[in-house]
Amino acid sequence: MILYKHFDTNDRGHLTVGGLDTVELAKKYGTPLYLLDEACIREQCRTYINSARKYFGEDALPLYASKALCFSEIYRIAAQEGMGVDCVSGGELYTAKKAGFPAERIYFHGNNKTDKDISDAMDMGVGTFVVDNEEELSAVSAMAQDRGITQRILLRITPGIDPHTHKAIVTGNVDSKFGNAIVTGQAMSIVKKAIATNGVCLVGLHCHIGSQIFDVEPFSDAARIMTQFIARIKDECGYEISELNLGGGLGVKYTKYDREVDYAQAIKDISEIVHGLCRENNIKMPRIILEPGRSLVAASGATLYTVGSVKEIPEFRNYISVDGGMPDNPRYALYQSQYTALIANRANEPADYRATIAGRCCESGDLLGENMEIQRAERGDILAVLVTGAYNYSMASNYNRLPRPPVVMIKDGADRLVVRRETYEDIVRNDI
């Protein structure tokens, strides 16, 4: 096992994903290539659903955060597993619709929904809007009244949490493009306006405090602030908030140096805090919504590349160059995200070589990692980067006019193509 149980080696010393030989998959589909272990995704969905219902009640609903990884098959899996989804754009909504995802289980997020986004979502029958600001509230109200409907909404609230220090602080996340801060009075202002606005029904509040959080304390801080705010709304407005979306953000183990999160235990711990806070603040236990994205899909993924060259610069560094890079995984270039890499056809050999993994783009910052522990490589080897299921395909681009890789799902010892490899013709299709 390498990091997770679906990554292993076979008797040929090759890396396997879901029991399949990655070297053979690279031969079959070419590289770069995204692989996803479907069983891993489904297992994570079930962990969230079962734990949420067990500890928060049968009406609790985890939503898959689409931005982490979005294509049709993901929505089909989420639907089959009983998840809701959160979408943040017209494109995500359209993909969910084409995949047949139940519109009533969609929560539509985003800090700048256009009039077309709002109209399309309503025509689609999207169940709940997460309203970010007063201008959006007015637009949703007007379009709902034009259609003769009452639209369910949550309001996005900024609780003021710094998840890195695990403290509730006045400035933490108040200065944000998202939501309405409690400490500035803007949150209560939009709550009162929503209560009085026709065409909408305010059912709940939403907050999100960050990502890659490995401790429960920041969620405890957020829950405390949000339940206190719900109690204030009840006292000042005589209005009962019935739904609380605590967002997502639980961390993922990308390298051997990262901690592994027990998601079921984390949900249990958060639930005990929320139940206690509701009693303490004399409010009814709201329906709890969770928004895992990364923690549902990241671990399932691996990306395969073909090594083109190995460059050793004495007293400086070693480079292993591959046939992909920042167009298929921009996360290291953007914010130095750490990964585990290995040579898939020598996965059982010691990782006793240090190298920077360089992409093929005409860009000095096109790197997948620096000073990484890896096996020695040569031209033609298959290099694998693990735990790439989140924010790789979804953030991919055609920089340098490179086609985006295909996505292959692995399930029950079989592989199937779920997203085709782009062609050069695909890239020029919209050119005039």
C-alpha positions in Angstrom: 0.0 0.0 0.0 1.3 3.5 -0.9 -0.6 6.2 1.0 -4.0 4.6 0.3 -5.1 1.0 -0.1 -6.0 1.3 -3.8 -2.3 2.2 -4.6 0.0 -0.8 -4.5 2.6 -2.7 -6.5 2.2 -6.0 -8.4 4.7 -8.9 -8.9 6.3 -7.0 -11.8 7.1 -4.1 -9.5 4.6 -1.9 -11.2 2.3 0.6 -9.5 -1.3 -0.5 -9.5 -4.4 1.5 -9.1 -7.5 -0.4 -8.1 -5.6 -3.6 -8.9 -4.7 -2.6 -12.5 -1.2 -2.2 -13.8 -0.6 1.5 -14.5 2.1 0.8 -17.0 -0.3 -1.3 -19.1 -3.0 1.5 -18.7 -0.4 4.0 -20.0 0.2 1.8 -23.1 -3.5 1.4 -23.7 -4.6 5.0 -23.3 -1.4 7.0 -23.7 -0.1 9.8 -21.4 -0.8 12.1 -19.8 -3.6 10.1 -18.3 -6.0 10.7 -15.3 -7.0 7.6 -13.4 -9.7 7.4 -10.8 -10.6 4.5 -8.5 -14.4 4.5 -8.4 -14.6 2.3 -5.4 -12.6 4.8 -3.4 -15.0 7.6 -4.4 -18.1 5.6 -3.6 -16.6 4.5 -0.2 -16.0 8.2 0.7 -19.5 9.2 -0.3 -20.9 6.4 1.9 -18.7 7.4 4.8 -20.1 11.0 4.7 -23.7 10.0 4.1 -23.8 7.3 6.8 -21.9 9.4 9.4 -24.0 12.5 8.7 -27.3 10.7 9.1 -26.1 8.7 12.1 -24.8 11.8 14.0 -26.9 14.7 12.7 -30.2 12.9 11.8 -31.7 11.2 8.8 -32.4 14.5 7.0 -28.7 15.5 7.0 -27.3 15.8 3.5 -23.7 15.8 2.3 -23.3 17.8 -1.0 -20.5 16.9 -3.4 -18.7 20.2 -4.2 -18.5 20.0 -8.0 -15.6 22.3 -8.4 -13.2 19.6 -7.1 -13.9 17.4 -10.1 -16.6 17.9 -12.7 -17.8 15.7 -15.5 -20.9 13.7 -16.2 -20.0 10.4 -14.6 -19.2 12.1 -11.3 -22.8 13.4 -11.1 -24.1 9.9 -11.9 -22.1 8.4 -9.1 -23.2 11.2 -6.7 -26.9 10.6 -7.6 -26.6 6.8 -7.2 -25.0 7.3 -3.7 -27.7 9.6 -2.5 -25.6 12.7 -2.4 -26.7 16.3 -3.1 -24.3 18.5 -5.1 -23.2 22.1 -5.0 -22.6 23.8 -8.3 -21.0 27.2 -8.7 -21.5 28.0 -12.4 -23.8 27.6 -15.4 -21.4 25.0 -16.8 -21.5 22.8 -13.7 -25.3 23.1 -13.7 -25.5 22.1 -17.3 -23.2 19.1 -16.8 -25.3 18.0 -13.8 -28.5 18.4 -15.9 -27.1 16.4 -18.9 -26.0 13.7 -16.4 -29.6 13.5 -15.1 -28.8 14.6 -11.6 -32.0 15.4 -9.6 -32.3 19.2 -9.7 -34.0 19.4 -6.3 -30.8 18.1 -4.7 -28.7 20.9 -6.2 -27.4 23.8 -4.2 -26.4 26.7 -6.5 -23.4 28.7 -5.1 -21.3 31.5 -6.4 -20.6 35.1 -5.5 -21.5 36.6 -8.9 -24.4 34.7 -10.4 -25.4 36.4 -13.7 -29.0 36.9 -14.6 -28.7 34.1 -17.1 -27.3 31.8 -14.5 -30.2 32.5 -12.2 -32.8 32.2 -14.9 -31.3 28.9 -16.2 -31.1 27.5 -12.7 -34.7 28.3 -12.0 -35.9 26.9 -15.3 -33.9 23.7 -14.4 -35.7 23.5 -11.1 -32.6 23.9 -8.9 -33.7 23.2 -5.3 -31.7 25.8 -3.4 -29.8 29.0 -4.1 -27.0 30.0 -1.7 -27.3 33.8 -2.0 -24.1 35.7 -1.6 -25.2 39.4 -1.5 -28.1 41.8 -1.5 -28.0 42.4 -5.3 -28.3 38.7 -5.9 -31.2 38.5 -3.4 -33.1 41.1 -5.3 -32.4 39.4 -8.7 -33.5 36.0 -7.4 -36.6 37.5 -5.9 -37.6 39.3 -9.1 -37.1 36.2 -11.3 -38.9 34.0 -8.9 -41.9 36.3 -8.8 -41.9 36.5 -12.6 -42.3 32.7 -12.6 -44.8 32.6 -9.8 -42.6 30.5 -7.6 -41.0 30.8 -4.2 -37.3 29.9 -4.3 -35.6 28.2 -1.3 -32.5 30.1 -0.3 -29.6 30.0 2.1 -27.5 33.1 2.9 -23.8 32.9 2.8 -22.4 34.2 6.1 -18.8 34.9 7.0 -18.2 33.8 10.6 -14.7 35.3 11.0 -12.6 32.1 11.4 -8.9 31.7 10.8 -8.6 27.9 10.3 -4.8 28.0 10.5 -4.8 29.4 14.1 -8.0 27.7 15.1 -9.3 30.9 16.6 -12.4 33.0 16.0 -11.0 36.4 15.3 -12.5 39.6 14.3 -10.6 40.0 11.0 -10.3 36.4 9.9 -12.1 35.9 6.6 -14.1 39.1 7.1 -12.2 40.7 4.2 -13.5 38.2 1.6 -15.3 38.3 -1.7 -17.7 35.7 -0.3 -20.6 36.2 1.9 -21.7 38.7 4.6 -19.7 39.2 7.8 -21.4 38.9 11.2 -19.1 41.3 13.0 -19.8 44.2 10.5 -23.6 43.8 10.9 -24.0 43.0 7.2 -25.1 39.4 7.9 -28.0 40.5 10.1 -28.9 43.2 7.6 -29.3 40.7 4.7 -31.1 38.2 6.9 -33.8 40.8 7.7 -34.0 41.8 4.1 -34.4 38.1 3.0 -37.1 37.5 5.6 -39.1 40.5 4.2 -38.5 39.7 0.5 -41.2 38.2 -1.7 -40.4 35.3 -4.0 -37.9 33.7 -1.7 -38.0 31.5 1.4 -35.0 31.8 3.7 -34.5 28.3 5.1 -30.9 28.5 6.3 -27.4 29.8 6.5 -24.2 28.7 4.9 -20.6 29.2 5.9 -17.2 27.9 4.7 -14.0 28.4 6.6 -11.3 27.0 4.3 -9.6 23.9 2.9 -7.1 21.2 3.9 -8.1 21.5 7.6 -6.9 18.6 9.7 -8.4 19.5 13.0 -12.0 19.7 14.3 -11.4 22.9 16.3 -12.0 25.4 13.4 -15.3 23.7 12.6 -16.2 23.9 16.3 -15.4 27.7 16.3 -17.6 28.1 13.2 -20.4 26.1 14.6 -20.4 28.1 17.8 -20.5 31.4 16.0 -23.2 30.2 13.6 -25.5 28.8 16.3 -25.1 32.0 18.3 -26.1 33.9 15.2 -29.1 31.7 14.6 -30.2 32.4 18.2 -29.8 36.1 17.6 -32.0 35.9 14.5 -34.6 34.1 16.6 -34.5 36.7 19.3 -34.4 39.8 17.1 -36.6 38.6 14.2 -38.7 35.9 15.7 -37.6 33.8 12.8 -36.5 30.1 13.0 -33.5 29.1 10.8 -34.1 25.4 9.9 -30.9 24.6 7.9 -27.2 25.1 8.6 -24.6 24.4 6.0 -21.2 24.0 7.6 -19.3 23.8 4.3 -16.4 21.4 3.7 -12.6 21.6 4.1 -11.5 18.4 5.8 -7.9 17.6 4.8 -6.4 14.9 2.5 -3.2 13.0 2.9 -1.0 13.9 -0.2 2.3 12.7 1.2 3.7 10.5 3.9 4.3 13.6 6.0 0.5 14.5 6.0 -1.9 13.3 8.7 -4.8 11.0 7.7 -8.2 12.3 8.7 -10.8 9.9 10.1 -13.8 11.5 8.4 -16.5 9.6 10.3 -14.9 10.5 13.6 -14.6 14.1 12.6 -18.3 14.2 11.7 -19.1 12.6 15.0 -17.0 15.2 16.9 -18.6 18.1 15.1 -22.1 16.7 15.6 -21.5 16.5 19.4 -20.4 20.1 19.4 -23.4 21.3 17.3 -26.0 19.4 19.4 -24.5 20.9 22.6 -24.5 24.4 21.1 -28.1 24.2 20.0 -29.1 23.2 23.6 -27.0 25.9 25.0 -28.5 28.6 22.7 -32.1 27.2 23.1 -32.6 26.7 19.4 -33.9 23.7 17.4 -31.4 21.5 15.9 -31.3 22.6 12.2 -30.9 20.3 9.3 -27.2 20.0 8.7 -25.6 20.2 5.3 -22.0 19.3 4.6 -20.0 20.1 1.5 -17.1 17.7 0.9 -15.3 18.0 -2.4 -11.6 17.3 -2.2 -12.0 14.7 0.5 -14.4 12.7 -1.7 -12.3 12.5 -4.8 -8.7 13.5 -4.3 -7.4 10.2 -2.9 -9.0 8.2 -5.8 -6.8 9.8 -8.4 -3.4 9.3 -10.0 -2.0 11.0 -13.1 0.4 9.1 -15.4 3.1 10.8 -17.5 5.9 9.6 -19.8 9.5 10.7 -18.9 11.2 12.5 -21.8 14.5 13.4 -20.2 16.6 13.5 -17.0 18.9 16.5 -16.6 21.4 16.6 -13.7 23.0 19.9 -12.9 26.0 19.3 -10.6 25.7 21.1 -7.2 22.2 22.4 -8.2 19.4 20.0 -8.9 18.1 17.1 -11.0 15.2 17.5 -13.4 12.9 14.8 -14.6 10.9 16.1 -17.5 7.5 14.7 -18.4 4.9 15.1 -21.2 2.4 17.0 -19.1 2.7 19.6 -16.4 0.9 22.8 -15.4 -1.9 22.5 -18.0 -3.1 19.2 -16.4 -2.1 20.1 -12.8 -1.5 23.8 -12.1 -1.6 23.4 -8.3 2.1 23.4 -7.7 2.6 26.4 -10.0 -0.2 28.2 -8.2 0.4 27.4 -4.6 3.2 24.9 -4.3 0.9 22.0 -3.5 2.9 18.9 -2.4 2.4 15.5 -4.0 3.8 12.0 -3.9 5.5 10.9 -7.2 7.1 7.6 -8.3 8.3 5.8 -11.3 5.4 3.4 -12.0 7.5 0.8 -13.8 10.0 0.7 -10.8 7.5 1.4 -8.0 9.0 -1.3 -5.8 12.5 0.2 -5.9 13.9 2.6 -3.3 12.9 6.2 -3.8 16.5 7.3 -3.2 16.8 9.9 -5.9 15.9 13.6 -5.5 14.5 15.5 -8.4 12.3 18.3 -9.6 9.5 17.1 -11.8 9.4 19.5 -14.8 6.5 19.9 -17.2 6.8 20.4 -21.0 5.5 24.0 -21.2 7.6 26.9 -22.3 7.4 28.3 -18.7 10.1 28.1 -16.1 7.4 27.7 -13.4 5.9 24.7 -15.1 6.7 22.2 -12.3 4.9 19.4 -10.6 7.1 19.4 -7.5 10.6 20.2 -6.3 13.2 18.1 -4.5 10.9 15.1 -4.6 11.9 11.7 -3.3 11.6 9.3 -6.3 13.2 6.4 -8.1 15.8 7.0 -10.7 14.3 7.5 -14.1 15.2 7.4 -17.8 13.4 8.3 -21.0 10.3 6.2 -21.7 9.6 5.5 -18.0 6.1 6.1 -16.7 6.0 8.6 -13.9 2.9 8.7 -11.6 1.7 11.5 -9.4 -0.7 10.3 -6.7 -3.8 11.8 -5.1 -4.7 13.9 -8.1 -8.4 13.4 -8.1 -9.3 16.9 -6.9 -8.5 20.2 -8.7 -6.4 18.6 -11.5 -8.8 17.8 -14.3 -11.2 20.5 -13.1 -8.4 23.2 -13.3 -6.8 21.9 -16.5 -6.2 24.2 -19.4 -4.9 24.2 -23.0 -1.9 26.4 -22.2 0.6 26.0 -25.1 -2.3 24.5 -27.0 -1.9 21.2 -25.3 -5.0 18.9 -25.4 -6.4 17.9 -22.0 -5.9 14.3 -21.0 -8.6 11.7 -20.9 -10.1 10.4 -17.6 -10.3 6.6 -17.0 -12.4 5.1 -14.2 -11.3 1.8 -12.6 -13.9 -0.4 -11.0 -14.0 -4.1 -10.1 -10.8 -4.8 -12.0 -11.9 -3.2 -15.2 -11.1 0.2 -16.8 -13.4 2.4 -18.7 -13.1 5.7 -20.5 -15.3 8.5 -19.0 -13.8 11.6 -20.6 -12.1 11.3 -24.0 -8.7 12.8 -24.7 -8.9 16.1 -26.5 -7.6 16.4 -30.0 -5.9 19.2 -31.8 -9.2 19.6 -33.7 -11.0 20.0 -30.4 -8.7 22.9 -29.6 -9.3 24.8 -32.8 -13.0 23.9 -33.0 -14.2 27.4 -31.9 -11.6 29.3 -33.9 -12.9 31.5 -36.7 
